[in-house]
Amino acid sequence: MAATITGRARDLYNTWWTRGEAPRPLPPAMLRNVYALWLIALTLKVLGSSWDVSWHFKWLRDDLAPPHLLNTAGTVLVVALVLFHSYTGYGVDRFTLRFMQAGVTIFLLAVPLDVINHRINGLDITAWSITHALLYLGTAVMLTGVVRGWWRYGPAGRLRTPVLGLLWLFVLENVWFPAGQQEYGVLAVAAWDRGEPQAEPILLQFAADQIGRPVDRASVLHFALPVADWVYPMWLVAAAGSVLVLARWMIGRPWAATAIAAGYLAYRCAMWLVLAGAGFPMSAVPFLLLGVAVAVDLAFAARVPDLARPVLGAVLAGLGGAGAAWLQAEWLVTPPIDYPTFLTGAIVLGLLWTAVLLAVRARAFTRWAALTPVR
């Protein structure tokens, strides 16, 4: 992979490193190379992030831990690509470029803030902290630019839709990433209850010392599951559901949302096997995402008036998410779930979906992206 990255980067630099203003067109083959580098960079970041959560449920935090270094390698490549687009203007328009630049800026500012936060507050294990949220926000804004860039300028052909789907998978992974706190946490508590804690003693002691308790079940709960039970179902339906709605709308293919969710779950299963084989803590894989994804695809397939689709989709997503959560809890394991919150999540999803639909009708997205992608 290193040789591939180096070769593609060298070709870009030697042939196309000339100053210019966006948008500047690239030949289709070269444009595919640019976005291939984006896919490599995002893959490195996702692999590092996935390993990072498991790492933090086993050992004390270390700024130079291997997962951080792997994520940093992806970030370095992302920064290089944004510099390439900014200097040359190739492969993007100015609006797309602003998303990329803003996202990278937020992410790079969040990194030292997160380090300082850990110096002050210690573990800060929860994935839902403010500094962690800034990291996700920066990544989300940057991904918005990458998705928009490929949708607008990606060459027609057999790779266009799969790449777009893969980019939306990265968006879903970024949005769903905070929920990993509960997915690892529920198994960490179960391991403690079995008398087989997965975390190293020094980590358990540190976590207990932070709240002035001995190492006991209460301290493990505070360390592993500090998030309220309503957060997980709300995030499932409202946040993940919104991503799947946007992905299905943009890709425009039947069962696109289900395919993206299934692809993400396949990745999570593969990482589960790798981490388990390496002796790292495991997570509860969120198969319940499929309930929401299928609901979104069914809503798009239904023959109903456009303004009724968000209502139908929200109802189906709430029911699909709750039903899938119940099945997973019966057959496997899920984080603690406050089931009435599925209704709240469905209401939020319906409102967001309706707002997007009305904005499209009012041409509020005209600047964001023309409804017909540019070839």
N, C-alpha and C positions, 0 to 999 in steps of 0.2 A: 504493500500500500504506500509506503514511504516513497518508493521509486516512482509510482504512478503520480502521486501528488507533485513530486519534484519535477517530473517530466512535463506535466500539464502546466504547471506554474512557469516553467522556463519558456515553453512555447508562447504563453500569453505575454510574458515580459519581452521576449526578443522581437515578436512580430507586431504587438499591439500596444506597447507602452508609449503612447503619444498623447499629448495634452489635447483635450477637447471637451465640449459641453454636451451634456446629455440632452436629448437622446441621439446616440450615434449607432447605426446598425452594424451588426456583426454577421458574417456568413453563418448559415445554419450550423455547420459543423463546429465552428468556434464557439458559437453561443451554447451549444450542447456541452462543450468542454468546460465553459465557465460554470454552468449550473451543475455539472458533474462534480466540480470542486466544491460547490455549495453543499451538495449531498454528502460528500466525504466529510466536510467540516461539521455538518450537523450530526452525522453519525458518530463522530468522535465525541462530540459534546453529549449526546444521549447516552452513549456507552459509559462515559465518565460519570454522568449524573446517576445512572442506575446503580452503578457500583458504589457510588458515594453514600447513598442512603443506607445500603446494607453495611457498609464500612462503619458508619456512625452508630449503628446498633450493636457493634462488636467492640470497637476500640475508642479510646479518647481521641478527640479531634486533633488533626495535624495539618497545618497549612500546606505542607508539601507531601501529603499522602498521595499514593499512586492514582486514586480516582480523580483527585484535583489536578494532577499533572496531565492525565488523559483529557480531561475537560478543557484544560488550558491549551493543549495542542489544537483542539478544535476551535477554541476562541481566537488563537493566533491566526489560524487560516481564515476565519470569518473577518477579522480586522484587515487582513491582507486583501481579501476580496472587496471589502467596502472601499478600501483605499484605491484599488484598481478601478472600480466603477466611478469613484469620485474624481480621480485624476483624468481618466480617459473618456468618461461619458458613454462607454460602450455597454450595450445590453440592458440599459435601464432608461427610464425618463426621469425628469427631475423630481416628480412626486414620489415615485418608487424609491429613488435614491434617498429622499428625506426620511422615509421610514427606516431604511437600512442604517443611515447615519444616526438617527435619533435612538434607535434600539441599541446599537453598539455603545453609544455614549452613556445611556442609562445603565447598561450592564457594567461598563468599566467603572462608572462612578459607584455602583453598588458593591463592587468587589472590596475596595478598602473599607467601606462602611461596614460591611459584614465582618471583616477581620477585626475592626475596632469593637464591634458589638460582641464578638466572641471573647475578646480580651477583657471586656467589662463584665459581661454576663455569664461567662463560662460556656457551658455546652450549647445552650440555645438550640436544643435538639429539634424542637418542633419545626416542621417545614413551613409553618404558617406565620413565621415572624415577619416583621416589616422589612428587614434587610433582604431576607430571602424573597419576599414578594417583589422587591425591586429587581432582583435577578430574573424572576419569571417575566416581569413586565418588560424589561429590556429585550429579553429573548422573543417575547410575543410581538413587540413592535418591529423588531428586525425581521422576524418570520413573515409578518404582514407584507413587508417590502419584497421579500424573496418570492412569496406566493404570487403577489401582484405582478412582479417582473416576468415570471415564467408564464402566467396566464395571458399577459398582454403580448409577450414577445417570443414565447416558446415556439419553435418551428412546428408546422403541421407534420404529422406522421405518427407511427405506431408508438413512439415514446412519449408523446405529448400528455396523454391522459394518465398513464402510469406514474410519470414524474409528478404531475399535479396531485395525484392521490397520495404519493409518498410524502410530498411537502405538507399536505394536510394531516398526514399521520404524525409528522413532527410537531405540528401545531397541537394536535390532540395530546401528544405526550407531554408537551410543555404545560398545557392547561391542567392535565390530570396529575402531574408530578406531585403537587403538595399532598394529595390524598395518600401518597405512599407512607406518610407518617402513620396513618391509621392501619394501613395494610401490613406494615412491618410490626407495628406496635401490638396488634392483637395476637400475633404469633409469639412476640417476645414475652407477653404476659402469660400465654399458655405454656411456654417453655419454663418460666419461673414456677408456675403451678405444678408442673411435672417434676420439679426439682432438678431441671437441666437447663439453667440459664445460659443463653447464647452469648450474652455480653461478658466481657472480661471483668474480673473482680474490681479492678481499678476504676473501670467505667461505672459500675454499679455503686461503688463507694463515693465517687465524685458526684454522681447524680443525687445520692442520698444526702451528702454534705450540703448541697446547694439549698435544700429545703429543711436542713437541720433535723434529719431523721436518721435512724439506723437503716441499714440495708434490709428492707422488708417489702411486703407486697404493695404497701401504700407508696413507697418511694419508687418502685418499679412502675406502678400505674402512672405516677406523675411524670416519669421519664418517658414511658412508651406511649401512653394514651392521654395526653394533656388536652385534647381537642374535644369539644362538645359533640354529643351523638347526633345532633341535627346537621352538622356541617357536611358529613359524607353524602347523605342522600340529596341534600340541596345542591351540592357541587356536581353530583352525578347528573341530575336532570337539567339544572339551569345552566351550568358552565359547559360540561361535556356535551349536553344536548344542543346548545347554541353552536358549538364548533361543528358538530355533525350536520346541523341544518345548513350552515354556511357552505360547508364542503359539498353537500349534496346539491345545493343551488348552483354553485360555481362549476362543478364537474358536469352536472346535467345528465348523468347516467343512472338508470335504475340500479338500486342496491349499492350505490356508491358509499353511503354512510355505513352500511353493514360491512362492506369490504374494508373500509378504513379501520373500523373498530376491530374486525377480525385480524387484520394485519398487525395492529398494535398488540392484541392479546397473544398472537403468535410470537411476537418479539418478547413479551413479558414471560411467556412460558420458556422460551429458549434461555433467557437470562436467569430464570428460576433454576433451571437445570445446571447452568454454568456456575452460579453462585453456590448452589447446594453442593455441587461436586467439589468446589474449592473450600468448603467448610464455613461459608459465610451465612449469616441469618437469611431466612427466606421470607417471602411476603405472601399475602393472600391475593392471588391474581384476580383482578376485577372482571370476571366473566359477565357480571351483571351489566356491563357496558353494552353487551349485545342486545339486551332488552330495550334500551333507549335507541340504539342505532336502527334496529328493525322497525321500531315505532316511527322514527323519522322517515324512513323509506316508504313505509305504508301510507303515511300522511301525504307524501309527494305523489304517490301512485293513485290516491283516491280521487274520484271525479267529483270534486266539490268546488264551490266558488273560492276564488283566491283568498278573500278575507276570512273565510271559514277554515282554511287550512291550518293557520296557527292554533286555532282553538282545538281542532281535531288532533293535530300533532302534539300539543301540550298534554291533552288527556291521555293519548296513547303512550306518550313518553313517561308520564307519571305512573300509569298502570304497568307499563312494560318494565320500568325500573324497579318498582316495588315487587312485581311478580318474580323478576329475575333475581332480586336480592333474597327473597324468601327461599327460592329454589337453591341458590348457592349456600345460604345459611343451613339448609336442611342436608345438603349433600357434601358440602365442603366447609368453608368458613368465610365469614365476612367480618369487617370491623363492627363495633356496636352501632346500631342504626335506630334512629327515632323515626318510625314508619310514617306518622302523620306529616312529617316534613316533606314527603314526596308530593303532597298536595301543594305545599308552598312552592316547591321547586317547579312544579308544573305551571303554576300561575306566573312565576317569574319568566319561565321559558316562553309561555304564550305571549306575554307582554313584549319581550325582546323580539320575538319572531314577528309580531305584528308591527312593531316599530320599524324593523328592517324592511318589511314589505311596503309599508307606507312611504318610507324614505325612497325606495326604488321607484315607486309610482310617481313620487314628486320630483324624480330626477336628482335627488340629493346626492347620489353616488356618481353623478356624471363626471366629476373631476377624479374621483377615486379610481374608477375604471369604466370605460365604455362597456355597454352590455355585449357588444361583439368584440372579442379579443382581437388585437392587432397582430397580423402575421408579418 
